[in-house]
Amino acid sequence: MIQWKEDIIINTNIEKVWSLFLDKNIKKIMPKVDEHKLIEKNENEVGAKHQQTYREGKRVETYLVETLAYEDTESYKKKQIHFVLAKAFATNLTFTLEKIDDSHTKFIYEGTNAGVNFIGRAMLKLGNPKGNNLKAVYEFLQRVEQEALKV
């Protein structure tokens, strides 16, 4: 299993950063997501389910994303999601925002990626999880920061 927890201070209002995690803006921070469609409940509640289609080169995967946690207060926001990619990798992602002041937000990005079968576990062990994973995590943090500063 691969685990990570990284954070960044973004020089903008917490609401601007949080808006990027709304369904209508998800492609801004996750450009490889081709489709993100709500199929159960509301996007802002625990138990919400989305059908998501992800493209990596020529490979296209469609899977179900479930919201496991959702908090939205003036100074603290959190969304935790779970999905299984390619029937091989169980992924849990948590996006947490903490208001520092009116123009600074701490964004914490954490997650796990675990193999759900022999192939998934083998691929995680054979890959370069530390290097590749950390690079992807930092790229995501930077993308969220860049998009938040545009809003």
C-alpha positions in Angstrom: 0.0 0.0 0.0 1.1 3.5 -0.8 0.3 6.3 1.6 0.8 10.1 1.5 0.0 13.3 3.4 1.3 16.6 2.1 0.1 20.2 2.4 0.5 23.6 0.9 -0.4 27.1 1.9 -2.4 28.8 -0.9 -2.6 32.6 -0.9 -6.3 32.9 -1.4 -9.7 32.6 0.4 -10.8 29.1 1.6 -14.1 29.4 -0.4 -12.1 30.0 -3.7 -10.1 26.8 -3.1 -13.2 24.8 -2.0 -15.0 25.8 -5.2 -12.5 23.7 -7.2 -13.8 20.6 -5.6 -17.4 21.1 -6.8 -18.6 18.8 -9.5 -18.7 21.6 -12.1 -15.0 22.5 -11.6 -13.5 19.0 -10.9 -11.9 18.8 -14.4 -9.8 22.0 -13.6 -7.9 20.2 -10.9 -8.2 16.7 -12.4 -7.7 17.2 -16.1 -7.5 13.4 -16.9 -11.1 13.0 -15.7 -13.2 13.0 -18.9 -16.6 12.6 -17.2 -17.8 13.2 -13.6 -21.5 12.5 -13.3 -23.6 12.4 -10.1 -25.7 9.3 -9.9 -26.8 9.1 -6.3 -27.6 11.7 -3.6 -26.2 15.3 -3.7 -22.6 16.2 -4.3 -22.3 17.8 -0.9 -23.2 14.8 1.3 -21.8 11.6 2.6 -22.9 8.7 0.4 -22.9 10.7 -2.8 -21.9 8.5 -5.7 -20.4 9.6 -9.0 -19.6 7.8 -12.2 -16.2 9.0 -13.3 -14.3 8.3 -16.5 -10.5 8.7 -16.4 -8.2 8.8 -19.4 -4.5 7.9 -19.3 -3.2 8.1 -22.8 -5.3 5.7 -24.9 -6.6 3.8 -21.8 -10.0 4.8 -20.5 -11.4 3.6 -17.2 -14.9 4.1 -15.8 -15.5 3.6 -12.1 -17.7 4.6 -9.2 -16.5 7.3 -6.7 -18.2 7.4 -3.3 -18.0 10.3 -0.9 -17.1 8.9 2.6 -16.8 12.2 4.5 -18.0 15.7 3.8 -17.7 18.8 6.0 -18.2 22.4 5.0 -17.9 25.1 7.7 -16.6 28.6 7.4 -13.1 27.7 8.5 -12.8 24.0 7.8 -13.7 21.9 4.8 -13.1 18.2 4.1 -14.1 15.8 1.4 -13.0 12.1 1.4 -13.6 9.8 -1.5 -13.1 6.2 -2.4 -12.9 4.3 -5.7 -11.5 1.2 -7.2 -9.5 1.8 -10.4 -9.1 -0.9 -13.1 -10.5 -3.5 -10.6 -6.9 -3.6 -9.2 -6.4 -0.5 -7.0 -8.5 0.8 -4.1 -7.9 4.5 -3.7 -8.9 6.7 -0.8 -8.3 10.5 -1.2 -8.9 13.2 1.4 -8.9 16.9 0.6 -8.9 19.1 3.7 -8.9 22.9 3.8 -8.2 25.0 6.9 -8.7 28.7 6.9 -5.6 30.5 8.2 -7.0 34.0 7.5 -9.1 35.7 4.8 -6.4 35.4 2.2 -4.6 32.2 3.2 -5.7 28.6 3.2 -3.9 25.4 4.2 -4.7 22.6 1.8 -3.9 19.1 3.0 -3.9 16.2 0.5 -3.7 12.7 1.8 -4.5 9.3 0.5 -3.8 5.6 0.1 -3.5 3.4 -2.9 -3.7 -0.4 -2.2 -3.8 -3.4 -4.5 -7.1 -5.3 -4.3 -5.9 -8.4 -6.0 -2.6 -10.1 -6.8 -2.1 -8.0 -10.0 -2.7 -4.7 -8.2 -0.4 -5.6 -5.3 2.3 -6.8 -7.6 2.1 -3.6 -9.7 2.4 -1.4 -6.6 5.5 -3.4 -5.4 7.2 -3.5 -8.8 6.6 0.1 -9.6 8.6 3.0 -8.1 5.9 4.1 -5.7 7.8 6.6 -3.7 9.2 8.6 -6.6 6.2 8.4 -9.0 3.6 8.8 -6.2 5.3 11.8 -4.6 5.7 13.5 -8.0 2.0 13.1 -8.7 1.1 14.3 -5.2 3.2 17.5 -5.6 1.8 18.1 -9.1 -1.7 17.9 -7.8 -1.0 20.3 -4.9 0.5 22.8 -7.5 -2.4 22.4 -9.9 -4.9 23.2 -7.1 -2.9 26.2 -6.0 -2.6 27.5 -9.6 -6.3 27.0 -10.3 -7.3 28.6 -6.9 -5.3 31.7 -7.8 -7.2 32.0 -11.1 -10.7 31.9 -9.4 
